[in-house]
Amino acid sequence: MNFSSVYEKSWTDPTIPKVNITFILKSGEERTFKTPVGVLLLEAAQHFNLDIEGACEASLACCTCHVILDQKTYDLIPPPCEREEDMLDLAPQLCETSRLSCQIVVDKNLEGCKITLPQITRNFYVDGFKPSPH
């Protein structure tokens, strides 16, 4: 089974648990989605057609999938690795609860969390490129 078929199955398989995740859009609007456990937060945002780029396709080579977590959620997930911290240093609107959504795997602990999409991102690597999920 290849990655894309596993990814698709995660959205359609009723046996895979789902959690409610609220995204706060750039407009301030809040939208809540049922998101399967096991997908990347970036994949979820792209699945729901939210305005999040992910230019490097989760290879830790950019900061275009930068998100801001609520403090409770930030405290529940594993801390960022050094490479993620290096990329976050390049992100505009960086704050203490900033993370790269490509490094966050959705799990049951994220039930009810709030994820804020920053007003701007900066793409140094492939300006204007917006990949679609695999």
BAVO-523963 format. One record per residue (C-alpha): residue number from 1; residue in one letter; x, y, z. Coordinates in steps of 0.001 Angstrom, whole numbers, plus 500000, padded with zeros to 6 digits. Example, Ala and Ser with C-alpha at 12.3 -4.5 7.8 and 13.67 -1.06 7.14 Angstrom:
BEGIN
REC  nr rest     c1     c2     c3
REC   1    a 512300 495500 507800
REC   2    s 513670 498940 507140
END
This chain:
BEGIN
REC  nr rest     c1     c2     c3
REC   1    m 500000 500000 500000
REC   2    n 501488 503378 499092
REC   3    f 501396 506555 501161
REC   4    s 498577 508219 499236
REC   5    s 496244 505243 499669
REC   6    v 496981 505141 503414
REC   7    y 496301 508881 503576
REC   8    e 492993 508539 501716
REC   9    k 491947 505605 503901
REC  10    s 492447 507712 507015
REC  11    w 489664 510048 505834
REC  12    t 487197 507366 504760
REC  13    d 487731 504479 507191
REC  14    p 485060 504717 509926
REC  15    t 487226 502644 512292
REC  16    i 489928 505331 512438
REC  17    p 489157 507650 515364
REC  18    k 488623 511320 514624
REC  19    v 489059 514402 516794
REC  20    n 487555 517871 516523
REC  21    i 490159 520484 515655
REC  22    t 489295 524166 515345
REC  23    f 491290 526289 512932
REC  24    i 491230 530051 513410
REC  25    l 491541 531509 509928
REC  26    k 493346 534704 508947
REC  27    s 489950 536432 508908
REC  28    g 489356 535439 512539
REC  29    e 486646 532960 511554
REC  30    e 486750 529679 513483
REC  31    r 486091 526442 511601
REC  32    t 485970 523049 513315
REC  33    f 486667 519811 511472
REC  34    k 486637 516120 512358
REC  35    t 490214 515065 511697
REC  36    p 491522 511482 511649
REC  37    v 494100 510450 514203
REC  38    g 497449 509745 512540
REC  39    v 497500 512409 509817
REC  40    l 499772 515430 509940
REC  41    l 498133 518678 510996
REC  42    l 499355 520149 507680
REC  43    e 497587 517368 505757
REC  44    a 494375 518073 507656
REC  45    a 494509 521802 506911
REC  46    q 495148 521117 503230
REC  47    h 492412 518464 503124
REC  48    f 489930 521091 504310
REC  49    n 491259 523620 501754
REC  50    l 492555 526028 504369
REC  51    d 495054 528699 503366
REC  52    i 498244 526960 504469
REC  53    e 501076 526355 502066
REC  54    g 503501 523630 503150
REC  55    a 505857 524417 500260
REC  56    c 508552 521886 501215
REC  57    e 506011 519057 501592
REC  58    a 506943 518293 505216
REC  59    s 510694 518019 504644
REC  60    l 511594 520677 507256
REC  61    a 512982 523019 504600
REC  62    c 510621 525993 505015
REC  63    c 508268 527645 507476
REC  64    t 505198 528083 505265
REC  65    c 503117 525692 507382
REC  66    h 503717 527739 510543
REC  67    v 500759 527676 512932
REC  68    i 500143 529045 516404
REC  69    l 498788 526616 518987
REC  70    d 496815 527413 522094
REC  71    q 498970 526929 525205
REC  72    k 497145 523771 526332
REC  73    t 497773 522067 522989
REC  74    y 501387 523230 522865
REC  75    d 501985 521651 526268
REC  76    l 500390 518330 525206
REC  77    i 502545 517579 522165
REC  78    p 506218 516609 521982
REC  79    p 508601 519583 521811
REC  80    p 510014 520679 518453
REC  81    c 513300 519192 517302
REC  82    e 516278 521452 516616
REC  83    r 515649 521466 512835
REC  84    e 512064 522602 513384
REC  85    e 513245 525327 515757
REC  86    d 515718 526504 513098
REC  87    m 512923 526787 510523
REC  88    l 510616 528502 513001
REC  89    d 513275 531172 513495
REC  90    l 512509 532239 509902
REC  91    a 508737 532458 510413
REC  92    p 507059 535853 510596
REC  93    q 504746 536381 513586
REC  94    l 506657 533796 515626
REC  95    c 505401 533356 519177
REC  96    e 506068 531018 522091
REC  97    t 503484 528467 520940
REC  98    s 504461 528472 517251
REC  99    r 504987 525136 515518
REC 100    l 505278 523771 511995
REC 101    s 502078 521895 511223
REC 102    c 504025 519366 509141
REC 103    q 505642 518130 512354
REC 104    i 502457 517588 514361
REC 105    v 500745 514217 514109
REC 106    v 497083 514396 515066
REC 107    d 496339 512258 518107
REC 108    k 493532 511950 520661
REC 109    n 495139 514647 522829
REC 110    l 494296 517231 520155
REC 111    e 490532 516860 520710
REC 112    g 489082 520368 520955
REC 113    c 492351 522180 520252
REC 114    k 492528 525570 518547
REC 115    i 495072 526203 515808
REC 116    t 495619 529757 514545
REC 117    l 496812 530387 510995
REC 118    p 499158 533410 511066
REC 119    q 498347 536447 508952
REC 120    i 501432 535984 506767
REC 121    t 504011 533353 505871
REC 122    r 507320 533662 504105
REC 123    n 508395 531285 501338
REC 124    f 512123 531603 500649
REC 125    y 512482 528438 498619
REC 126    v 509836 528089 495944
REC 127    d 508013 531390 495818
REC 128    g 504401 530962 494842
REC 129    f 504464 527150 494757
REC 130    k 501566 525598 496639
REC 131    p 501692 521787 496619
REC 132    s 498592 519668 496806
REC 133    p 498393 516757 499253
REC 134    h 499665 513430 497950
END
